[in-house]
Amino acid sequence: MIAAVKSLILFCAIILTLVLGALNAVYGGSATWNANPVDSDWSNPANWTPATVPNGPNDIATFGVSSITGISINASIEVNSIIFSPGASAFTITPSPANGAIVLTISGAGITNSSEITQNFVTYGDEDSSSFIFFTNSATAGSGTLFTCNPGPSLGGNGQVNFYDTATAGDATIVSNGGWIFFTDDSTAADATIFVNGDDGHVILRSVAANNATLVAKSGQILISGAGSNTARVQVYDRGVLYIGEIGPGALVGSIEGDGEIIISIGETFRVGSNNLNTVFSGVIRDTLHLESSYAVRQTQPEIGGTLAKVGTGKLRLTGANTYSIGTNVKAGTLVVANTQGSGTGPGPVKVTTGRLGGNGVIAGETKMCLRGPKVHGRSAWMNAP
């Protein structure tokens, strides 16, 4: 899994380099999409006023009321920003893959939507190529915007929305129906809402990039790794999976909810609770099963499990039979164990420092209450909470 994720990131970096290098050297200029364009092709100058094609790092593409609102991008385009004017029609802008990657790069101010209706962007794949939307520099995905990443055929391309440099997802909604969503460099998910609905869908980001986003996986995978604070709300349901620490040490999220699966990588600590919400997780939290050896395929090194650390002032209620093996550390807030089968905290020990532990479930490992100070009065560790 780790090698696969690193390959995905390397692939995206290569695509970004190749596509930016291949952009048309003859820039058009800023222009407004016509009220009555001749067709749906972004690259047709007759569709714009003035009669030029926005395709350059300083260019602004503006959209108002139009009779054609489904716009196809058939050659890679770069713009500084896209503006939807007050009263604009509802547009759908689609980079359409054909004989290689097609990319819409937004490299300046980003997207401004003043239309008060949702504006749509769609990426997808075909048999041998993919389409992309890249946000670079400090560009924002804006608000009132919906990005949909659709899959292609089996063994084909797919749709992607990728953030680089200090770009931000803003308040956008981003949906993976089997496509990929990446946050790299110092980019951030900001206050976006991101859904993963397809089994092959991925959202990959560092802890600090999660920011205050809401991340929801009903199938597919959310991968969060590395140090850094955030208050992200993570929900995993059905076949959805949250991977922790697959491409970097540890991870932090604001809260967890749902009945899906959470997998903690080998030797990593998963910290949860920084948004101080009270939530219930009824799925399964487990370890990575094994680490592939560097000297032989399918040979394994000794199993090393993961750790769960409860932080923040909120209450986390665990109702599933969890199997993560190294242990649990209640550092702050309240952890309520309410499982009916197995162990709510896996086989490892439970340590309560400045937090609280309770519930009517089963804890298989040793429980250690670490009371601070010489006085019993005012201690923060307690048991048998509702």
C-alpha positions, 0 to 999 in steps of 0.5 A: 500500500505504501509503495502504491501511494508513493507511486501515485504521488510521483505519477502526479508530479510527473504529469504536472511537470510535463503538462505545464511544459507543454502549455501553448506558448502563445497566450490569448488573454482575458475574455468573457464567455459569450451569451451565444457561443458557436459551440462548447469548445473552450479553445474556440476564439469565436466563443469569447469576447474579445475573440481570444482564448484565455490560456496564460498565467495572467488570463482571467476567464469570466462567465455570465449568462450563456446559452451553452453552459457545458464547456469542454476543454480539449487541450491543456489550459492555464488561467490565473482565475475563473470568475462567475459573475452575479446572475451567471448561468450554471456551468459545467466545465470538463477537461476531456481526455484525448490521446494523453492528459488534459489539464485545466491549471488554475495558477493565480487567484483561483475561482470566484463564484458570485453567481449564488448557484453551484458551478460544476467542474468534472474530470474523468478518464478514458481507455488510455488517458486522464483529465486533471484540474490543478490548483497551483501557487495560492489559487483557491477552489472557491465557494459554491463550487462542485468538483467531481472526479469520475473513474475511467474504464478498468486499467484506464485513466481517471479524473483527478483534482490536485492541489500544489504549493499553497493552493487551497480547496476553500469552501468547495465540495469535491467528490471522488466517484473513483478518481483521485484527490491529492494535496501536496506541498503546503496546500490545504483542504481548508473548509472544504467538504470532500466525499469518496464514493468509489471503491478506487477513489483516493484522497491523500493529504498530510495532517496539517493539510486537513485543516477544518475540512469534512472528509467522508468516505462511503467507499474508497480511501482517505489517507492522512499522514504526518505531523501537524494540527487540524480540526478535520471531521472524518466520517467513514461508512460502509466500505470506506477506509481511513488509513493513518500514517501510510506515507508519513509518521502518525496522524491527527484528525479532529474527530472520527465517526461512522461504521467503516474501517480505520487502519493504523500503520505499523508503529504509528500513533493515531491522535483523534479529538482536536475539534472537541466534538462528541462523536461515535465510531462503531466500525473497526480500528485495526493495525496494518497487518504486516510489512512487506520485506525488502528482500522477498515478496510476501515475506514479512517482518514481525508485526508491529501494531498501532496506538490510539491517542484520545486528545481534545475536550470532547467525548469519543464513544467506541462501540466496535470490536477493535484490534489495534494492538499496541495500546490506547492513551487517553490524554484529554477528554473522554473515551467511552468504551461501549462495545458488545463483542471483543475488546473496545480498545484492542488487546493492548494496555490502556493508559489514562493520563489527564483524560477520562475513561468509562463505559460498559464495554470490554477492555482486554488489556491492562488499564493504568490510571495516572493520577497527577498531584498528591491529592485525590480530590479533583483527579481527572481519571474515572471509570464506568461512565455512561 
